[in-house]
Amino acid sequence: MISRAFAERYNDSLPGTLSSNRIRPAGRAGSAAFAVLVGSSAVLWRPFLQHCAANGEWAALPHPLEAYVECAVSAVLASLPQPPARVVWSHSQTDCLAGEAPGYVAMQRAAVAAGTAWLDPCSHLLVHPRHGPWLSLRCLLLFDDLAWAEAQPPPLPCPLAPGVQQAVRARFEAALHATSRGSIPQRDQVQRVWEMWVATREALSPGHPGRYCDSQLQYHYTRNKVVLRDTMEAVSATQ
């Protein structure tokens, strides 16, 4: 197999329209730098709620879930003898890209380049071999002084059962039409019809055991603090 570093595979996978989202090499390893892609599954929800319940001011933060992810990841990184030179969060812009202005790493394409998940070309959602479509990418860790050019992983095959892609396309087109009538949907537009976008994700793998619970889904798509507060109270009552 061809030995190619992650950053090189990621950069080469981007079309010209996303050329400014390429990762700019840095450090002694250059484009061969070791990288780790960090994601979360449905398991994240309960410890997040417990943390918010134990730290009353946390839920009042503008973006409590993202703040919790940063806190948890940073705590792990602080224990490493050689922490990453750069941490690229999926929820915020970074200046480690090739473009002149800060931007976002195309995390879904990063997951494909890492051999982590399959990207559905219709819904633009990832499907993980274990977690199915219930995977959230959180950050990319770049160890710029540690070279690691591993064998390029083979692309994951399409995991969808026959006939599923047609159902996914129908759900996606319906959600897109209800959201923005064909243009790139904005977050506030998605929030108004969030259940239609959930239905699109569910159509990729109906009945998948990794599905987020209802409260996690609603908060994931709407960022509704009332949902967060009510769920926190329910968790606290059971402890």
Backbone hydrogen bonds, N-H to C=O, Kabsch-Sander energy under -0.5 kcal/mol:
donor,donor_aa,acceptor,acceptor_aa,energy
4,R,2,I,-0.8
4,R,150,E,-1.6
8,E,31,S,-0.7
9,R,5,A,-2.2
10,Y,6,F,-3.1
11,N,7,A,-2.8
12,D,8,E,-2.3
13,S,9,R,-1.2
13,S,10,Y,-0.7
14,L,10,Y,-0.7
14,L,11,N,-1.0
18,L,15,P,-1.9
19,S,16,G,-1.5
21,N,18,L,-2.0
22,R,19,S,-1.4
24,R,96,C,-2.8
29,A,144,D,-2.4
30,G,27,G,-0.6
30,G,144,D,-0.6
32,A,29,A,-2.0
33,A,30,G,-1.3
34,F,143,F,-1.0
34,F,146,L,-3.0
36,V,141,L,-2.1
38,V,36,V,-0.5
38,V,139,C,-2.9
40,S,136,S,-2.6
44,L,41,S,-1.6
45,W,42,A,-1.4
48,F,44,L,-1.7
49,L,45,W,-2.3
50,Q,46,R,-2.6
51,H,47,P,-2.1
52,C,48,F,-2.3
53,A,49,L,-2.5
54,A,50,Q,-2.0
55,N,51,H,-1.3
58,W,55,N,-2.6
59,A,55,N,-0.5
60,A,57,E,-0.9
61,L,58,W,-1.8
67,A,63,H,-2.3
68,Y,64,P,-2.3
69,V,65,L,-2.4
70,E,66,E,-2.4
71,C,67,A,-2.2
72,A,68,Y,-2.8
73,V,69,V,-2.7
74,S,70,E,-2.5
75,A,71,C,-1.8
76,V,72,A,-1.4
77,L,73,V,-2.5
78,A,74,S,-2.0
79,S,75,A,-0.5
79,S,76,V,-1.2
80,L,77,L,-1.5
85,A,142,L,-1.3
86,R,142,L,-1.8
88,V,86,R,-0.5
88,V,140,L,-2.9
89,W,87,V,-0.7
90,S,138,R,-2.7
92,S,89,W,-1.1
94,T,103,G,-3.3
98,A,22,R,-2.6
99,G,20,S,-1.7
103,G,94,T,-2.3
107,M,105,V,-1.9
110,A,106,A,-2.0
111,A,107,M,-2.2
112,V,108,Q,-1.7
113,A,109,R,-2.5
114,A,110,A,-1.8
115,G,112,V,-1.3
116,T,111,A,-2.7
117,A,111,A,-0.8
118,W,127,V,-2.5
120,D,118,W,-0.6
120,D,125,L,-2.8
124,H,120,D,-1.8
127,V,118,W,-2.5
128,H,132,G,-3.2
132,G,128,H,-1.6
134,W,131,H,-1.8
135,L,133,P,-1.2
136,S,40,S,-2.5
138,R,38,V,-3.0
139,C,38,V,-1.6
140,L,88,V,-2.5
141,L,36,V,-3.2
142,L,86,R,-2.9
142,L,140,L,-0.5
143,F,34,F,-3.0
143,F,141,L,-0.6
144,D,142,L,-1.2
146,L,143,F,-1.8
147,A,145,D,-0.6
148,W,32,A,-3.2
150,E,148,W,-0.9
152,Q,2,I,-3.3
164,V,161,A,-2.1
167,A,163,G,-1.2
168,V,164,V,-2.7
169,R,165,Q,-2.6
170,A,166,Q,-2.0
171,R,167,A,-2.2
172,F,168,V,-2.9
173,E,169,R,-2.8
174,A,170,A,-1.9
175,A,171,R,-2.4
176,L,172,F,-2.9
177,H,173,E,-2.3
178,A,174,A,-2.1
179,T,175,A,-1.6
180,S,176,L,-2.7
181,R,176,L,-1.2
181,R,177,H,-0.6
182,G,176,L,-0.7
183,S,180,S,-1.2
190,V,186,Q,-2.2
191,Q,187,R,-2.3
192,R,188,D,-0.9
193,V,189,Q,-0.8
193,V,190,V,-0.9
194,W,191,Q,-0.9
196,M,193,V,-1.4
197,W,193,V,-1.0
198,V,194,W,-2.1
199,A,195,E,-2.0
200,T,196,M,-1.4
201,R,197,W,-1.9
202,E,198,V,-2.8
203,A,199,A,-1.8
204,L,200,T,-0.6
204,L,201,R,-1.1
205,S,201,R,-0.6
205,S,202,E,-1.0
208,H,205,S,-1.7
211,R,208,H,-1.6
217,L,213,C,-2.5
218,Q,214,D,-2.6
219,Y,215,S,-2.4
220,H,216,Q,-2.6
221,Y,217,L,-2.1
222,T,218,Q,-2.3
223,R,219,Y,-2.3
225,K,223,R,-0.6
228,L,224,N,-1.6
229,R,225,K,-2.7
230,D,226,V,-2.7
231,T,227,V,-2.2
232,M,228,L,-2.4
233,E,229,R,-2.3
234,A,230,D,-1.8
235,V,231,T,-2.3
236,S,232,M,-2.6
237,A,233,E,-1.9
238,T,234,A,-0.8
238,T,235,V,-0.8
239,Q,235,V,-0.6
239,Q,236,S,-0.9
